[in-house]
Each structure stands twice: as structure tokens, then as C-alpha cells.
């Protein structure tokens, strides 16, 4: 059982986290939709329980010490981060509002408690829930393709590699982004960082342990892919693993994890021998004395939580979309070609274009944080098409694709906000940040799709995208 002071500290810290989560419901919803509901982040359900345990342990060891007076440095940092957080929510920039929301939680906690690694680490551990790890998927995908090609060169199986596709006589394997090994890397980092925090005491031991964890995760994924290719060749693609291989990698990862923990035990023993040979002075009892909450620091944390919440930021902007008169939102043409665009508020089709061409405009009004043209699952390439080429100009992007029947299509699209058109996602995001400062985050994605009589080479070299809709 916790002592009275420790219990007060634990409950206070838990209430700070709960208040932050509830008042940041829009951000929490994006974590749930894009993190907990994704196989790459299947470990996410364990993270909150681990954090509560770490905070409980810190309170039990009397390491959660209430702040006796206001620290104006942390207060200024909290206000600056809070303002930036509002702007990131207004402009719907995922990486910004995810990272700033976590920073804001830490700074809110430092309004109530003294700076302590036993406080910072549990809160920072939330980073393994945030889905921005997907930004590394492309790099690890390319690395996996390279290493699998290298390993397969030592076998007698003929292998042809083109982009992410590995072709053997028995069939074709795709090393997709989901095969990048990112899930193993995240889990390894989560486990190794927790082990380092609890048991290892030197930088050298921590470095060795984490490097081994990352290397083990990468090797696990490479072996998983190679074994699947070998099994596919041996069974002529008849094995059930060809369609259901999600759990296969974890069976390979278990021995790697056991070796990792064996290494951790050896490093821990080395750290303990070093500690005994160089004893350090324990924390003086006076440092924990007077561990009682001060009302003014708690009040500041409450006010900052209420003011700098994503819920307050999102409800402060209201965008009204005025649809053009020629908008045919119920047109059957909208379903002729299946574009993988999600979370839009409205979509319009232009009836004035010819039979071989469709023009659509997707409107986004920012009702939710994922209600944006640059949502990571959005692509204007139809789901049953294969992209063949891509050209980027100052304002438009042109893609030539081929459907399953062998027909060629020219797809032209542009991002629009406040009368400006962008082909660069980065430039478009910067424009959204500037527009957010003016209270505007409504924007559009304009797409024109043309069925080509040939291979689209003539159309793609001469045509340019022009929106059929007046700026609303």
C-alpha cells in the first residue's frame, strides 16, 4: 500500500494524464483510428497499463515530488508549446499535433511536480502509441528488399527483383510497407527502453542493449521474408503461410527476444559490479521532505490544460463550404471509378465533361483532424489501377495508370486552399499553417481522370489541370 503522500502524488499524476486525454479527444481519436486499430501498433493496448505501473512505482519510491513554487521557465515553455499546438490542430498537421500534444503533457506535469527522470520516462513512453513511426516504413522497406535480395543470392533459387516485387519460378512476392519490419522495431524499442529504465545504469550498457534490440528486429524481419520465399518455392505457393503470415514473424522473434534478455542480464550484472566498486551517495532525506501539493501550481496546470486542448482549438474554427451550382454530389458518375479518398466532407462531379473524362472535387472542412486531403490513406489512383509514371509541375501532378483490362488513364490532381494550387504536399501543408492563422482550414482536392485512346503519352505532355469550379 502507498503511504498517504505517495497516494496523493499518484492520484494527482493520474488525474493530470486523464484530464489531458479527455480534453484532447480529437487527438486521442486519431491515435485510436490510426494506432490502436493498426496491426503495426498491436502493442498499444499494453502501453497505458505500463505507464500507470511506472508512475505507481515512482510514487511508491517517493520520486514524485510536488513543486513548492512556480517555475517560470517551464511555465513559459508550456505557453509557447500550447500556442504552437493550437496552430498545429488548426492546420491539421499530424506530426506536429502528435509531438506537441505529448510535449504539452510533460510540461503540464512539470507545473505540478519537480523535474525527475522517473516522471519524464513514463510520460515519454507514450511515444510508442503515436503512429508517426510510419514515416520510417519506406526506408526499412527498401532496406528489407536489399537484404532479402542479398540473402537469396546464396540460394539456388532464381530470383528477379523489381522495385518491391521478388519473382521466383513459383510466383511473385511483394515486400510491401507492412513487410518493412516496423512492427518488430517498435516493439523491440519499447521493450528495450523499458528494460534500460528499470535495470541498466550506464550509457554503455543501454547503448549495447538497444542496438542489439534494433538489429534483432531487423534480422527477424529479413529471415521471415526469406523463409516465406523458401516455403513458397518448396510448396509451389500452396502453403497457408502465403496468405496468412502475420504471426509467423513473432515465432522467429521469440528466440531473438530470449537472447536479448540474456544479454540484458549480463549487462545488468556488469553495471551492479561497477556500482559496488564505485559507491555513490544516496539522495538526502530532506529532498523528499515537504512532498505536499501547492494549490497555485495545480491551478496553473488546470488552466493550461483547459486552454491548450485540441478540443478547444478545433471548436474555435468554423468553416462553411459553399458548393458550386453545377455540383452533382449524387451523380452515379461518382461511383464509376473507385478513388481511394477518405474523410472528405463533400465530393462533386462535373457533368459538363465528356464521356471519357471525369472531374471531381473533394471538399474538406476540418470537422475532424483526419478530415484533410493529405490523410495518409488518400490516393487518387483508383484501387484497381497500377501506376505507370508520374510527372510533377508547379501546380499539378499527372499520373498515367493502367486498369485490369489493359486500358490507360491520365489522372491529374492538385491541392487547393484559399485560391492557391499546390502539387507539393510539403508546400501545401505550409500554406495550411498560414491559412490557419487567418482562421481558415477548409481546402480541396481537385481531380480529373481521362480515359486515353492510346498510352496517354500525347495527353500527358500537352494537357494541364483546370478546375471547373469557382472558388467558394
N, C-alpha and C positions, 0 to 999 in steps of 0.2 A: 504493500500500500504506500501511496505517496504521502509525504508529510504535507501539512497544510499549505505552506508557502509553495512547495513544488506543485501541488494540485492546482493552486491558483494560477501559477505560471503556465501549466499545461493547458488548462481550460481557456485561458486568455489567448494563447497562441492558436489553439484550435478554432476559437471564435474569429480571430483575425483572418485565418485561411477560409473559413466558411463564409464570412461576410464578403471577402474579396471574390470568392467563386460565385456567390448568388448575384452580386451587383455587376458581375462581368458575365452574365448569362449569354450574351451574343458571342463572346469569345469562347466560352465553355461549350457552346453548341457546335462551333467549328471544330473543336477538339474531339467532341463526341462523333461528329459526322465523318471527319477525315482521319481520326486517330483510332479511337476505340473500335470503330466499325471496319478497320482495315487489318488484314492478316499480318501485315508487317509490324503492327503495333499491338499484337495479341497479348503482350506482356503488360499493357497499360492498366489492366484491371488490378494488378498487384501493386502498382506504384503508390496509390493513396494509402494503402494499408502499411507499406514500408515507411512512408513519410510519418504517419502517425506514431508508429513504433519508435522511430528515431527521435521524434520530439518528446515522446513519453520518457525515453531513456535519458535524454538531455535534462528534462525536468527532474527526474529521479536523482541524477548526479549533481543537481543544483547548478547547472550550467546556463539555465535561462534566467538571467538576472535583469530585473526591471530597471529601466533607465531612471535615474534620480532627477535629471533636469533635461531640458530641451537641448538637443544637438542641432544647431542651426545649419551646419554643413549638410547633414542628412536631410533636414527639412527642405533646404534649397534644392538639393538633388531630386527629392521626391516631387517637388512642384514642377521642375523642369521636365522630368520624365512624364509626369501626369499630363502636361500640356502636349508634349510630343505624342503621347498615347492617344489623346483625343484626335489629333490630326491624322494619325495612322488609321483610326477607326473611321473617320470621315472619308478618307481616301481609299479605304478598304485594301490596304497593302498588308497581306498576310504576314510576311516575315517580320514586319515592323510591329504590328499589334500583338503578335505572339511573344516576341522577345521583350517588348516594352511592358506587357502585362506581367510577365514574370519578374522583371526588374522592379516594377511598381510594388509587387507583393513583398519583395525583400526590403525595399525602402520603407514600406508601411510598418513592417515588423521592427525595423530599426528605430522607429519612433517610440516604440514601447519597450524594447529590450536592448541591452548593450550588444555591441558587435562581438560575435562569438562564432567560431567555425562550426560548433555544434548546432547553431541556429541556421547558418547560411547553407550548409550542405544539404540538410533535409529539404529546404525550400528549392534549392537549385536542382535537386533530384527530379523535380517536375519536368525538367528539360527532356526526359526520356518519353514523355507523353506527347509533347508538341510535335506535330507532323512535318516540321521543316527539314527533317532528315532526308526527305525525298529528293532534295536538291543534289544529293551526292549519288543518287541512283545511277545516273548516266555515266559517271566516271567509273564506278565499280562494275557496271555492265560491260564497258569497254575493256576493263582490266580482266574480267572473267572470260570474255571472248578470247583475248590474247593468251591467257594462261591455259585455257582448255585446248586451244589450238596447239600450244607448245607441248602439253602433256600427251595429246593424241598423236603427236608426231613420233612418239616412241612405240606406238602400236602398229599392227599390220593392217589396220582398217583404213581404206582410202577415205580421206576427208577433204571436203571442199568447203571453205568458209567465205561467205559474202555478207558483209555487214554483221548483223546479229544471227544470221542463219548458218547452221552447221549441217551440211549434207553428207550422209553416208549412203552406201548402197541400199540399206534397209529403209531409209526415209530421211526426213528433214526435222531438225531440232531448232527451235527458236530460243535463243538466250535473251529473253525479254527483260524489261526493267525489274520485274518481280523476281527474276533469277539473278539479280546483281549481288545477292548475299547480304543486302542491307539489314534484313531482319536479324541475321546472326550477329552482325556487327553491333547493332543497337543493344541486343540482349547481352552480348559479351561486355560492352562498355558499362551497362547498368550493373551487372554482377561484379565486375572487376572494381569499379569505382566504389561500390558499397563495401567490398572486402577491404579495399585500401583504407577507407574511412574508419572501419571498425578495428582492423587488426595491424596494419602496417604503419610504421612510424618514420621511415626515412624516404627521401625522394628517390634514391636509387632503387629501393625495393618496389616502390609504387610504379616507377617507370618500367622496370623489367616486367612486372605483373601485367600492366595494361598493354604493353607492346605484345606480349605473348597472347593475351586475350584477343587482340585485333588480328594477329597473324593466324591464330587458331580458327577464328570465324571465317577469314578469307579462304584458308585451305579447306575448311569444311565445305564451303560452297563449291569450290573448284572440284573437289572429289565427288560431290553429289552429282554435278553435271556430267563428269566423266563416267561415273558408274551408270548413270541413266543411259548415256550413249552406248556403253558396252552392253548393257542389258537389252537395249533396243536392237542392237545388231545381233545379239545371240538369240533373241526370241523372235526376230523378224517383226519387231514392233507390236508383238502380241501381248506383252506383259501389261498387267493392270497399272504398273507404275508409269506407263506412258501417258495416262490421263489423270492419275491421282498420285502425285509425288510430293505433296506439300509436307507430309510428315516424315518423308524419307530422310531429309537432311538432318532432322533432330536426332535420329538414331546414330548418325555419324558424329553429331556434335557431342553426344554424351561422353564418349571416351576422351575427347579433347577437353571437356569441362573437368573430368576427373583428374587428368594430368595437370590442368591449370590449378586446381585446388591443392594438389600435392606440392606443386611449385610454391603456392602461396604459403603453405605450412612451413616449408623450408625457409622462405624469406622472413616469415614471422619469427621463427626461432633465431635467425641471424640478427634481426632487429632487437630481440629480447636480450641476447648476449651482449650486444653493443650497449644497450641501455644499462645493464647491470655493471658493465665495466666503466661507464661514464654516468653515474647517478646525477639526476637533476633535482632542483629544488621544487618541492610541491607548492601548489597555489596556496597563498596565505588565507587563513580563515576570514580575515577582515574583508577580502574581496567579495565574499558571498554574503556578508552581513548586510542587513537592511534591504533584503530582497522583497520589497513590497511595492505594489503598483502606485504610480503617481497619477492623479486624475488628469492633469493638464496634458501629459504626453499621450494618454489614451484618447482624450478628446480630439487631439490633433490627428491621430491615426484614423478615428471615425470620420472626421470631416473630410480628410483626404480620400478615404475610401468612397464616400458618398459623391464627392465632386468628380474625382478622376476614375469613373467607372465607364465601361464600354456601353452599358445600358443608357446612362445619362448622355453620353456622346452621340449614340445612334438616334435617340429620340429628339435630339436638338436640331436635326436636319430633316426637312420635309421636302421631297422632290415630287412635283406633279408632272406627269408625262402627258403631253397633248399629242394624240395620234393624228397623222395626216388624213385628209378626206379619202384618199384612194387606198387606204389601208384595208386589206381583206384578211382580217385575223381569223376568219372561219373558213377560208378557202381550202378546198380539197388539195390544192397545189402544195400546201404546207406539208403534206404527208407523202408527196411523190418521191422525194429524196430524203433519206433519214440522216440529217445532220446531227452530230453528237454535241449539241449545245444545250446546256442545262442552266437552271436557276434564273432564267430571264423573266422579266415582268410581262412583256408583250412581244409578239412577233407579227410582222406584217409582210404580206406578199403583194407584189406589184402586178396587176392584171394587164398592164399595157405592153409587157414584153412578149416576145414571140413564143411559139410552142417549144422551141429548142433551148429556151433560156428562162431561168427563174431568178427573181431578185427578191431578197428578203432582208429585213432589218430587224435585229433583235434589240429590244429596249431593256435597259437595266436601271432601276430607280433606287438601288441601295437599301431595300427594305430589310435585307439580311446581309451579313458580312460576305457571304459567298455569292450574293446576287451581283455578279460582276462578269464582264466579258472575258477577263483573264483568269477565270476559275480554271484550276489545273486540269480538269477533265474535259474542258471545252475544246473542241476541234471542229473546224468547218469541213474537214474531209469526211464524206459520207462513210458510214460504218462498214459498208461492203465494197469500198473502193481501196485501191492501192496507189499511194502517192509515187509519182514518177520523177517529177522535177519541181523546183521551187525558185522563183525569182522575186527579189525584194527591191522596191523602188522607194522614193521618199515618202509616199503616202499609201501605197497599196502593196499587197502581197499576191502573187499569182502562182497557183499550183496546178500542174497537169496531173490528172489521175486517170486510172483505168478501172472500170467496173468488172464484175464477174463474167459478163457476156463479151468482154473484149472492147467495149466502147470507150472512147476517150472523152474527157471532160476538162474544161478550163474553169477553175474556181478562183475568183478574185474577191478579196475582202480587205477591209480597213476598219480601224478603231476610231471612233468619233466622240469628241466631247467639246462642248461649247463652240461648235463650228469648226473645230480643227480636226484634221485627219492624220492618223499615225499608222505606220507599218511596223515600227519598233515597239515591242512590249515595254521595254525599259523607258523609252520616251513617253509612252502613253501613261505609264504609272507616275512619272514625274509631273505630267500635265494634270493627273487626277489629284495629286497632292496640292498643286497650285489652285486648282478649282475648288478643292475642299476648303481652303482658306476663305473663299468667297461664298461658302455655304452651298456649293453645288457638287454633287457626285453622280448625278444621272448621266448616263452615257449610252452609246450604241455600238453595235457590231453590224456593219453592212456587208452583205454577201451577194455576189452574182455568180450563178452557175450556168455554164453554156455547154450544150452537147455539141461536140465537134464532128464534122463530117469526115475528117482525117485524124491526124495525130496531134492536132491543136497547135502545131508549130507556127502557122501563119497568124492565128488569132492571138497567141501569147506574145508575139513580137510587135503587134500593132495596136492592141486594144488597151484601154485604161478604164479603171472603175469609176463610174459616176453615180452618185446616189440619186434615186428618183424621188426622194422625199425632201420637202422643205424643212429647214431646221426648226424644230419645235422648242 
